[in-house]
Amino acid sequence: MLDFAREFLPDDLDNVRYFFSKRGAYPKFKALLARRGAIDRWHAFENEATKRALRDWCALNSIEIID
């Protein structure tokens, strides 16, 4: 989420950091995304980050990926 904020919401980075220092961060983050019209961009970013993380994990564990 911080990487996303750095790249796409740099003016809100401090707010996002603050959200995640407290309970209930994710709903606040989602509300910020809605206010900024960035929900679709977030979902695309999150999907790509998840794919990268899974591919990296597979590589580290010698698991072949078949597309």
Secondary structure, DSSP 4 states (H G I P E B T S, - for coil): -HHHHHHH-GGGHHHHHHHTTSTTHHHHHHHHHHHHT-HHHHHHHHHHHHHHHHHHHHHHTT-----
